[in-house]
């Protein structure tokens, strides 16, 4: 009986949280509808399959102009019979989850780390070699020069 009482109390608390969340969502929806309807230069929003729309009539470009604040969109009287209704749809591609397991990702990260370290070591080795060559050139004796300014070569 104690377990049943405990489960009942949990269910009551969960139901209360659900009702509070539902009320908060409803108030946010009402607030957003008031905000949209109070925007200047637009017709009152209507419900469509895609949700709230800001322009009752006109094309998608008219709706875009209205949303951008341009209130000079065409009225229904300016449509010709050749104007076709444009419907734009979009879907979001789901985020690709990694097909690798956790162990495989760890192995891949370790391989990537060792590859970066080896590239860093190669770059440092090249830098050390260049510095050594520079020091050898700087320490070379510069005593004798030929009158023509060229190199001394033996024949």
ZADRENLO-899112 format. One record per residue: x, y, z of N, C-alpha, C in turn. Coordinates in Angstrom, 3 decimals. Layout:
! residues N
+----------+----------+----------+----------+----------+----------+----------+----------+----------+
|      n.X |      n.Y |      n.Z |     ca.X |     ca.Y |     ca.Z |      c.X |      c.Y |      c.Z |
+----------+----------+----------+----------+----------+----------+----------+----------+----------+
|        X |        Y |        Z |        X |        Y |        Z |        X |        Y |        Z |
...
+----------+----------+----------+----------+----------+----------+----------+----------+----------+
This chain:
! residues 155
+----------+----------+----------+----------+----------+----------+----------+----------+----------+
|      n.X |      n.Y |      n.Z |     ca.X |     ca.Y |     ca.Z |      c.X |      c.Y |      c.Z |
+----------+----------+----------+----------+----------+----------+----------+----------+----------+
|    0.818 |   -1.195 |    0.000 |    0.000 |    0.000 |    0.000 |    0.864 |    1.263 |    0.000 |
|    1.992 |    1.204 |    0.705 |    2.877 |    2.372 |    0.736 |    3.397 |    2.700 |   -0.650 |
|    3.724 |    1.653 |   -1.418 |    4.216 |    1.871 |   -2.776 |    3.127 |    2.508 |   -3.641 |
|    1.898 |    2.024 |   -3.520 |    0.804 |    2.601 |   -4.293 |    0.566 |    4.060 |   -3.912 |
|    0.636 |    4.371 |   -2.626 |    0.476 |    5.749 |   -2.180 |    1.579 |    6.634 |   -2.758 |
|    2.805 |    6.124 |   -2.740 |    3.940 |    6.878 |   -3.271 |    3.778 |    7.123 |   -4.773 |
|    3.355 |    6.086 |   -5.500 |    3.142 |    6.234 |   -6.946 |    2.022 |    7.243 |   -7.201 |
|    0.949 |    7.196 |   -6.402 |   -0.151 |    8.142 |   -6.569 |    0.294 |    9.571 |   -6.363 |
|    1.113 |    9.803 |   -5.338 |    1.624 |   11.149 |   -5.088 |    2.510 |   11.614 |   -6.235 |
|    3.344 |   10.725 |   -6.752 |    4.190 |   11.072 |   -7.904 |    3.347 |   11.437 |   -9.119 |
|    2.283 |   10.659 |   -9.359 |    1.416 |   10.935 |  -10.507 |    0.707 |   12.277 |  -10.348 |
|    0.262 |   12.593 |   -9.148 |   -0.388 |   13.883 |   -8.911 |    0.583 |   15.032 |   -9.142 |
|    1.815 |   14.884 |   -8.664 |    2.816 |   15.933 |   -8.868 |    3.137 |   16.097 |  -10.344 |
|    3.247 |   14.975 |  -11.052 |    3.539 |   15.018 |  -12.479 |    2.391 |   15.678 |  -13.245 |
|    1.155 |   15.358 |  -12.886 |   -0.002 |   15.965 |  -13.536 |   -0.018 |   17.471 |  -13.294 |
|    0.306 |   17.893 |  -12.088 |    0.337 |   19.324 |  -11.777 |    1.416 |   20.037 |  -12.592 |
|    2.594 |   19.434 |  -12.721 |    3.671 |   20.030 |  -13.532 |    3.257 |   20.112 |  -14.989 |
|    2.555 |   19.072 |  -15.470 |    2.096 |   19.078 |  -16.864 |    1.105 |   20.208 |  -17.086 |
|    0.160 |   20.401 |  -16.174 |   -0.823 |   21.470 |  -16.314 |   -0.159 |   22.839 |  -16.263 |
|    0.832 |   23.014 |  -15.394 |    1.560 |   24.283 |  -15.317 |    2.296 |   24.567 |  -16.628 |
|    2.945 |   23.551 |  -17.195 |    3.652 |   23.720 |  -18.465 |    2.707 |   24.053 |  -19.599 |
|    1.554 |   23.399 |  -19.621 |    0.564 |   23.656 |  -20.661 |    0.057 |   25.095 |  -20.564 |
|   -0.209 |   25.574 |  -19.341 |   -0.676 |   26.944 |  -19.156 |    0.397 |   27.942 |  -19.577 |
|    1.658 |   27.676 |  -19.263 |    2.744 |   28.575 |  -19.649 |    2.883 |   28.633 |  -21.167 |
|    2.747 |   27.484 |  -21.825 |    2.827 |   27.446 |  -23.283 |    1.686 |   28.241 |  -23.896 |
|    0.491 |   28.086 |  -23.373 |   -0.662 |   28.811 |  -23.905 |   -0.471 |   30.315 |  -23.742 |
|    0.043 |   30.749 |  -22.603 |    0.251 |   32.190 |  -22.418 |    1.328 |   32.719 |  -23.352 |
|    2.376 |   31.954 |  -23.617 |    3.412 |   32.383 |  -24.563 |    2.863 |   32.480 |  -25.974 |
|    2.013 |   31.530 |  -26.351 |    1.417 |   31.567 |  -27.690 |    0.536 |   32.805 |  -27.820 |
|   -0.281 |   33.085 |  -26.799 |   -1.134 |   34.274 |  -26.840 |   -0.300 |   35.547 |  -26.937 |
|    0.792 |   35.622 |  -26.183 |    1.653 |   36.804 |  -26.201 |    2.277 |   36.983 |  -27.584 |
|    2.722 |   35.892 |  -28.222 |    3.321 |   35.987 |  -29.558 |    2.293 |   36.412 |  -30.591 |
|    1.061 |   35.922 |  -30.463 |    0.028 |   36.325 |  -31.405 |   -0.280 |   37.812 |  -31.270 |
|   -0.317 |   38.325 |  -30.053 |   -0.554 |   39.756 |  -29.856 |    0.593 |   40.571 |  -30.429 |
|    1.846 |   40.082 |  -30.262 |    3.005 |   40.800 |  -30.777 |    2.953 |   40.853 |  -32.291 |
|    2.606 |   39.742 |  -32.924 |    2.562 |   39.703 |  -34.389 |    1.447 |   40.592 |  -34.901 |
|    0.293 |   40.568 |  -34.250 |   -0.836 |   41.358 |  -34.739 |   -0.607 |   42.846 |  -34.521 |
|    0.239 |   43.217 |  -33.576 |    0.466 |   44.636 |  -33.335 |    1.547 |   45.227 |  -34.224 |
|    2.211 |   44.413 |  -35.032 |    3.248 |   44.935 |  -35.922 |    2.594 |   45.865 |  -36.951 |
|    3.211 |   47.004 |  -37.207 |    2.596 |   48.009 |  -38.073 |    2.657 |   47.614 |  -39.532 |
|    1.608 |   47.993 |  -40.253 |    1.590 |   47.817 |  -41.688 |    1.233 |   46.433 |  -42.162 |
|    0.836 |   45.543 |  -41.278 |    0.524 |   44.184 |  -41.695 |   -0.927 |   43.868 |  -41.385 |
|   -1.460 |   42.928 |  -42.106 |   -2.796 |   42.448 |  -41.815 |   -2.731 |   41.549 |  -40.594 |
|   -3.842 |   41.332 |  -39.968 |   -3.827 |   40.469 |  -38.799 |   -3.459 |   39.052 |  -39.197 |
|   -2.737 |   38.345 |  -38.359 |   -2.270 |   37.020 |  -38.724 |   -3.424 |   36.032 |  -38.822 |
|   -3.255 |   35.084 |  -39.716 |   -4.237 |   34.020 |  -39.863 |   -3.533 |   32.690 |  -39.696 |
|   -4.297 |   31.679 |  -39.397 |   -3.736 |   30.349 |  -39.194 |   -3.755 |   29.605 |  -40.521 |
|   -2.635 |   28.997 |  -40.870 |   -2.557 |   28.158 |  -42.052 |   -1.915 |   26.847 |  -41.642 |
|   -1.706 |   25.980 |  -42.612 |   -1.061 |   24.703 |  -42.288 |    0.341 |   24.891 |  -41.756 |
|    1.024 |   25.934 |  -42.206 |    2.390 |   26.191 |  -41.765 |    2.475 |   27.026 |  -40.509 |
|    1.351 |   27.421 |  -39.918 |    1.375 |   28.241 |  -38.724 |    0.818 |   29.616 |  -39.015 |
|    1.253 |   30.617 |  -38.246 |    0.762 |   31.975 |  -38.428 |    1.326 |   32.580 |  -39.701 |
|    0.494 |   33.301 |  -40.427 |    0.967 |   34.025 |  -41.599 |    0.665 |   35.494 |  -41.387 |
|    1.538 |   36.352 |  -41.866 |    1.382 |   37.785 |  -41.636 |    0.645 |   38.469 |  -42.769 |
|    0.531 |   37.843 |  -43.925 |   -0.115 |   38.465 |  -45.074 |   -1.216 |   37.534 |  -45.540 |
|   -2.446 |   38.039 |  -45.584 |   -3.575 |   37.214 |  -46.008 |   -3.577 |   36.979 |  -47.509 |
|   -3.113 |   37.934 |  -48.264 |   -3.186 |   37.841 |  -49.710 |   -1.859 |   38.265 |  -50.300 |
|   -1.621 |   37.871 |  -51.545 |   -0.376 |   38.250 |  -52.193 |    0.558 |   37.062 |  -52.323 |
|    1.695 |   37.335 |  -52.924 |    2.657 |   36.262 |  -53.170 |    3.651 |   36.178 |  -52.024 |
|    4.550 |   35.224 |  -52.151 |    5.586 |   35.058 |  -51.129 |    6.501 |   36.275 |  -51.078 |
|    6.755 |   36.874 |  -52.233 |    7.604 |   38.074 |  -52.226 |    6.896 |   39.227 |  -51.520 |
|    5.558 |   39.304 |  -51.653 |    4.814 |   40.331 |  -50.920 |    4.913 |   40.100 |  -49.427 |
|    4.816 |   38.831 |  -49.016 |    4.920 |   38.504 |  -47.599 |    6.305 |   38.868 |  -47.075 |
|    7.335 |   38.580 |  -47.877 |    8.696 |   38.913 |  -47.464 |    8.860 |   40.418 |  -47.323 |
|    8.302 |   41.165 |  -48.277 |    8.371 |   42.629 |  -48.183 |    7.664 |   43.117 |  -46.933 |
|    6.516 |   42.526 |  -46.635 |    5.766 |   42.938 |  -45.451 |    6.537 |   42.609 |  -44.180 |
|    7.159 |   41.454 |  -44.148 |    7.938 |   41.082 |  -42.961 |    9.162 |   41.957 |  -42.785 |
|    9.710 |   42.459 |  -43.892 |   10.866 |   43.341 |  -43.815 |   10.474 |   44.785 |  -43.547 |
|    9.183 |   45.053 |  -43.433 |    8.747 |   46.404 |  -43.092 |    8.295 |   47.228 |  -44.265 |
|    8.312 |   46.709 |  -45.464 |    7.844 |   47.441 |  -46.628 |    6.338 |   47.238 |  -46.723 |
|    5.558 |   48.263 |  -46.424 |    4.102 |   48.128 |  -46.380 |    3.462 |   48.331 |  -47.737 |
|    4.245 |   48.523 |  -48.770 |    3.691 |   48.793 |  -50.092 |    3.551 |   47.524 |  -50.924 |
|    3.035 |   46.448 |  -50.319 |    2.848 |   45.242 |  -51.102 |    1.531 |   45.336 |  -51.865 |
|    1.390 |   44.505 |  -52.890 |    0.240 |   44.601 |  -53.790 |   -1.031 |   44.131 |  -53.107 |
|   -2.117 |   44.724 |  -53.476 |   -3.408 |   44.249 |  -52.983 |   -3.946 |   43.213 |  -53.958 |
|   -5.036 |   42.581 |  -53.586 |   -5.588 |   41.524 |  -54.427 |   -6.143 |   42.075 |  -55.739 |
|   -6.428 |   43.369 |  -55.802 |   -6.962 |   43.969 |  -57.025 |   -5.891 |   44.058 |  -58.108 |
|   -4.621 |   44.027 |  -57.747 |   -3.542 |   44.199 |  -58.708 |   -3.069 |   42.889 |  -59.313 |
|   -3.640 |   41.769 |  -58.925 |   -3.221 |   40.482 |  -59.470 |   -3.804 |   40.288 |  -60.848 |
|   -2.996 |   39.736 |  -61.736 |   -3.518 |   39.376 |  -63.044 |   -3.798 |   37.879 |  -63.035 |
|   -4.445 |   37.400 |  -64.065 |   -4.788 |   35.978 |  -64.106 |   -3.555 |   35.100 |  -64.302 |
|   -2.435 |   35.686 |  -64.740 |   -1.222 |   34.898 |  -64.973 |   -0.399 |   34.701 |  -63.704 |
|   -0.737 |   35.454 |  -62.615 |    0.007 |   35.295 |  -61.361 |   -0.336 |   33.953 |  -60.740 |
|    0.683 |   33.175 |  -60.483 |    0.479 |   31.861 |  -59.868 |    0.887 |   31.930 |  -58.414 |
|    0.228 |   31.155 |  -57.607 |    0.559 |   31.121 |  -56.191 |    1.840 |   30.337 |  -55.997 |
|    2.766 |   30.902 |  -55.225 |    4.027 |   30.237 |  -54.944 |    3.977 |   29.670 |  -53.541 |
|    4.379 |   28.433 |  -53.407 |    4.436 |   27.796 |  -52.098 |    5.869 |   27.363 |  -51.861 |
|    6.452 |   27.812 |  -50.755 |    7.808 |   27.461 |  -50.408 |    7.778 |   26.494 |  -49.239 |
|    8.489 |   25.415 |  -49.376 |    8.572 |   24.444 |  -48.295 |   10.030 |   24.157 |  -48.013 |
|   10.293 |   23.838 |  -46.786 |   11.664 |   23.494 |  -46.408 |   11.612 |   22.455 |  -45.310 |
|   12.618 |   21.621 |  -45.308 |   12.754 |   20.657 |  -44.231 |   14.171 |   20.742 |  -43.707 |
|   14.325 |   20.425 |  -42.470 |   15.663 |   20.416 |  -41.879 |   16.188 |   18.996 |  -41.942 |
|   17.393 |   18.875 |  -42.448 |   18.014 |   17.557 |  -42.494 |   18.410 |   17.178 |  -41.072 |
|   18.146 |   15.954 |  -40.687 |   18.528 |   15.553 |  -39.328 |   20.037 |   15.537 |  -39.174 |
|   20.471 |   15.885 |  -37.989 |   21.901 |   15.904 |  -37.707 |   22.439 |   14.478 |  -37.794 |
|   23.516 |   14.336 |  -38.527 |   24.110 |   13.017 |  -38.695 |   24.808 |   12.597 |  -37.412 |
|   24.382 |   11.508 |  -36.879 |   25.034 |   10.977 |  -35.693 |   26.252 |   10.184 |  -36.120 |
|   27.215 |   10.139 |  -35.255 |   28.429 |    9.400 |  -35.551 |   28.114 |    7.908 |  -35.625 |
|   28.631 |    7.270 |  -36.661 |   28.402 |    5.837 |  -36.805 |   29.457 |    5.038 |  -36.042 |
|   30.441 |    5.730 |  -35.496 |   31.496 |    5.064 |  -34.752 |   31.066 |    4.849 |  -33.307 |
|   31.528 |    3.782 |  -32.741 |   31.260 |    3.551 |  -31.326 |   32.193 |    4.430 |  -30.498 |
|   31.967 |    4.458 |  -29.204 |   32.788 |    5.292 |  -28.325 |   34.248 |    4.866 |  -28.395 |
|   34.486 |    3.553 |  -28.367 |   35.863 |    3.044 |  -28.424 |   36.534 |    3.418 |  -29.747 |
|   35.777 |    3.340 |  -30.844 |   36.337 |    3.700 |  -32.152 |   36.651 |    5.197 |  -32.217 |
|   35.786 |    6.044 |  -31.620 |   36.066 |    7.482 |  -31.599 |   37.312 |    7.781 |  -30.789 |
|   37.512 |    7.073 |  -29.668 |   38.700 |    7.284 |  -28.846 |   39.952 |    6.904 |  -29.625 |
|   39.906 |    5.767 |  -30.327 |   41.057 |    5.335 |  -31.134 |   41.338 |    6.365 |  -32.224 |
|   40.274 |    6.858 |  -32.861 |   40.447 |    7.851 |  -33.928 |   41.075 |    9.136 |  -33.378 |
|   40.639 |    9.576 |  -32.197 |   41.212 |   10.778 |  -31.591 |   42.678 |   10.586 |  -31.255 |
|   43.048 |    9.396 |  -30.753 |   44.449 |    9.130 |  -30.431 |   45.306 |    9.135 |  -31.691 |
|   44.794 |    8.535 |  -32.762 |   45.534 |    8.538 |  -34.027 |   45.709 |    9.965 |  -34.544 |
|   44.661 |   10.743 |  -34.432 |   44.726 |   12.146 |  -34.875 |   45.754 |   12.922 |  -34.052 |
|   45.776 |   12.667 |  -32.750 |   46.732 |   13.346 |  -31.865 |   48.163 |   12.969 |  -32.224 |
|   48.433 |   11.682 |  -32.456 |   49.799 |   11.271 |  -32.812 |   50.199 |   11.846 |  -34.172 |
|   49.253 |   11.926 |  -35.100 |   49.558 |   12.500 |  -36.416 |   49.928 |   13.975 |  -36.272 |
|   49.169 |   14.718 |  -35.452 |   49.485 |   16.136 |  -35.241 |   50.839 |   16.298 |  -34.568 |
|   51.148 |   15.441 |  -33.592 |   52.435 |   15.522 |  -32.905 |   53.585 |   15.233 |  -33.855 |
|   53.420 |   14.247 |  -34.753 |   54.495 |   13.947 |  -35.698 |   54.694 |   15.105 |  -36.679 |
|   53.617 |   15.738 |  -37.105 |   53.753 |   16.895 |  -37.996 |   54.434 |   18.045 |  -37.269 |
|   54.128 |   18.227 |  -35.988 |   54.766 |   19.275 |  -35.195 |   56.257 |   18.990 |  -35.040 |
|   56.605 |   17.710 |  -34.789 |   58.016 |   17.333 |  -34.666 |   58.775 |   17.588 |  -35.963 |
|   58.171 |   17.272 |  -37.111 |   58.814 |   17.518 |  -38.395 |   59.044 |   19.011 |  -38.607 |
|   58.045 |   19.819 |  -38.267 |   58.187 |   21.267 |  -38.429 |   59.295 |   21.799 |  -37.528 |
|   59.376 |   21.297 |  -36.292 |   60.436 |   21.731 |  -35.380 |   61.807 |   21.294 |  -35.867 |
|   61.899 |   20.085 |  -36.436 |   63.180 |   19.611 |  -36.971 |   63.641 |   20.508 |  -38.116 |
|   62.720 |   20.891 |  -38.993 |   63.076 |   21.799 |  -40.095 |   63.532 |   23.145 |  -39.547 |
|   62.859 |   23.643 |  -38.525 |   63.235 |   24.920 |  -37.930 |   64.626 |   24.837 |  -37.310 |
|   64.904 |   23.745 |  -36.585 |   66.226 |   23.576 |  -35.984 |   67.307 |   23.488 |  -37.048 |
|   67.025 |   22.784 |  -38.153 |   68.012 |   22.666 |  -39.222 |   68.289 |   24.035 |  -39.840 |
|   67.255 |   24.823 |  -40.065 |   67.452 |   26.149 |  -40.638 |   68.263 |   27.045 |  -39.704 |
|   67.989 |   26.964 |  -38.411 |   68.757 |   27.767 |  -37.454 |   70.223 |   27.335 |  -37.426 |
|   70.462 |   26.031 |  -37.514 |   71.846 |   25.540 |  -37.523 |   72.575 |   26.020 |  -38.769 |
|   71.904 |   25.951 |  -39.916 |   72.529 |   26.440 |  -41.150 |   72.799 |   27.937 |  -41.060 |
|   71.892 |   28.686 |  -40.496 |   72.086 |   30.118 |  -40.349 |   73.273 |   30.427 |  -39.445 |
|   73.403 |   29.665 |  -38.357 |   74.533 |   29.903 |  -37.463 |   75.854 |   29.528 |  -38.133 |
|   75.870 |   28.476 |  -38.943 |   77.088 |   28.093 |  -39.671 |   77.463 |   29.192 |  -40.655 |
|   76.483 |   29.724 |  -41.364 |   76.771 |   30.797 |  -42.331 |   77.275 |   32.035 |  -41.614 |
|   76.677 |   32.370 |  -40.479 |   77.093 |   33.559 |  -39.735 |   78.488 |   33.398 |  -39.133 |
|   78.902 |   32.193 |  -38.794 |   80.206 |   31.969 |  -38.166 |   81.312 |   31.735 |  -39.191 |
|   80.979 |   31.683 |  -40.453 |   81.965 |   31.450 |  -41.506 |   82.921 |   32.638 |  -41.577 |
|   84.230 |   32.375 |  -41.735 |   85.190 |   33.489 |  -41.829 |   84.992 |   34.269 |  -43.123 |
|   85.111 |   35.582 |  -43.035 |   84.899 |   36.447 |  -44.197 |   86.176 |   37.247 |  -44.506 |
|   87.293 |   36.664 |  -44.266 |   88.539 |   37.406 |  -44.395 |   88.918 |   37.791 |  -45.802 |
|   89.114 |   36.832 |  -46.702 |   89.673 |   37.130 |  -48.019 |   88.574 |   37.321 |  -49.052 |
|   88.779 |   38.299 |  -49.886 |   87.889 |   38.481 |  -51.033 |   88.771 |   38.741 |  -52.231 |
|   88.312 |   38.450 |  -53.384 |   89.061 |   38.674 |  -54.621 |   88.862 |   40.108 |  -55.058 |
|   89.795 |   40.625 |  -55.840 |   89.661 |   42.014 |  -56.296 |   88.390 |   42.215 |  -57.123 |
|   87.945 |   41.201 |  -57.830 |   86.744 |   41.340 |  -58.675 |   85.506 |   41.174 |  -57.822 |
|   85.637 |   40.753 |  -56.604 |   84.483 |   40.561 |  -55.720 |   83.846 |   39.211 |  -55.871 |
|   84.457 |   38.315 |  -56.665 |   83.859 |   36.986 |  -56.884 |   84.422 |   35.974 |  -55.899 |
|   84.133 |   34.761 |  -56.080 |   84.585 |   33.682 |  -55.219 |   85.972 |   33.227 |  -55.646 |
|   86.717 |   32.723 |  -54.709 |   88.031 |   32.161 |  -55.010 |   87.818 |   30.697 |  -55.316 |
|   88.263 |   30.299 |  -56.492 |   88.141 |   28.892 |  -56.864 |   89.508 |   28.413 |  -57.281 |
|   89.742 |   27.158 |  -57.083 |   91.010 |   26.584 |  -57.513 |   90.803 |   25.872 |  -58.825 |
|   91.849 |   25.908 |  -59.640 |   91.772 |   25.269 |  -60.950 |   92.591 |   24.028 |  -60.944 |
+----------+----------+----------+----------+----------+----------+----------+----------+----------+
